[in-house]
Amino acid sequence: MIRVLIERQIIEGLEQPYSSAITTMMQAIVQAPGFVSGESLRELDRPNHHLVLSAWSSRHAWQRWAVSRERQNALDAISPFMAEPERVTMLEPLSR
């Protein structure tokens, strides 16, 4: 299993439309093959810094979702609210 951390900087004042759009995106992601779990978070001291932490059965499962039409559609919906491109980090447990 891997985890994927996605960091997004949201334009000030657009947090509410972003939150609505990310809810729709999270609803789509649960249908993705290999998706295990996920949550959307916001940094306490920087409220415009949003993160999505998701767990995937494999790197291949994440990569399949990453290039899917569903994710591209969701990114199109949230990109107007982002101050900069998202940053994606793939993580794996230290011990297996």
C-alpha positions in Angstrom: 0.0 0.0 0.0 1.1 3.6 -0.7 -0.1 6.9 0.5 -0.4 10.0 -1.7 -0.1 13.5 -0.3 -1.4 16.3 -2.4 -0.8 19.9 -1.3 -2.8 22.8 -2.7 -2.5 26.5 -2.0 -6.0 28.0 -2.4 -6.6 31.7 -3.4 -7.8 33.7 -0.4 -11.5 34.1 -0.4 -12.1 31.0 -2.6 -12.0 28.4 0.2 -15.7 27.7 0.2 -16.0 27.0 -3.6 -12.9 24.9 -3.3 -14.3 22.9 -0.5 -17.5 22.2 -2.5 -15.5 21.1 -5.5 -13.1 18.9 -3.5 -16.1 17.2 -1.9 -17.3 16.2 -5.4 -13.8 15.1 -6.3 -13.6 12.9 -3.1 -16.9 11.3 -4.1 -15.4 10.4 -7.5 -12.2 9.0 -6.0 -13.9 6.4 -3.9 -15.0 4.7 -7.1 -11.4 4.4 -8.4 -10.0 0.9 -8.4 -7.3 0.5 -5.8 -8.5 3.5 -3.7 -8.4 2.5 0.0 -9.1 5.7 2.0 -8.7 9.5 1.9 -9.2 12.7 3.7 -9.1 16.4 3.0 -7.3 18.6 5.5 -6.4 22.2 6.0 -3.3 23.5 7.8 -4.3 25.2 11.1 -1.8 28.1 10.8 -2.1 28.5 7.1 -5.8 28.1 6.3 -5.3 28.4 2.5 -2.9 25.5 2.6 -5.0 22.4 1.9 -3.9 18.8 1.7 -5.4 15.5 0.6 -4.0 12.4 2.0 -5.1 9.2 0.3 -4.2 5.5 0.6 -3.9 3.3 -2.5 -3.5 -0.5 -2.9 -0.5 0.1 -5.1 1.5 2.7 -7.0 -0.1 1.5 -10.2 -3.6 2.1 -8.8 -2.7 5.7 -8.0 -1.1 6.3 -11.4 -4.1 4.9 -13.1 -6.3 7.4 -11.2 -3.8 10.2 -11.7 -4.2 10.2 -15.4 -7.9 9.2 -15.5 -10.5 11.4 -17.2 -12.4 11.6 -13.9 -9.4 13.1 -12.1 -8.8 15.5 -14.9 -12.4 16.7 -14.8 -12.1 17.2 -11.1 -8.8 19.1 -11.5 -10.5 21.3 -14.1 -13.2 22.1 -11.5 -10.8 23.0 -8.7 -7.9 24.7 -10.7 -9.6 28.1 -10.7 -9.3 28.2 -6.9 -5.6 27.3 -6.7 -2.9 29.9 -6.4 -0.3 27.5 -7.9 -0.1 24.0 -9.3 -0.7 21.2 -6.8 2.3 19.2 -5.4 1.9 15.5 -5.3 4.1 13.3 -3.1 3.9 9.5 -3.1 4.8 7.8 0.2 5.5 4.2 1.3 5.9 2.7 4.7 9.4 2.4 6.0 9.0 -1.3 6.9 7.0 -3.9 5.0 
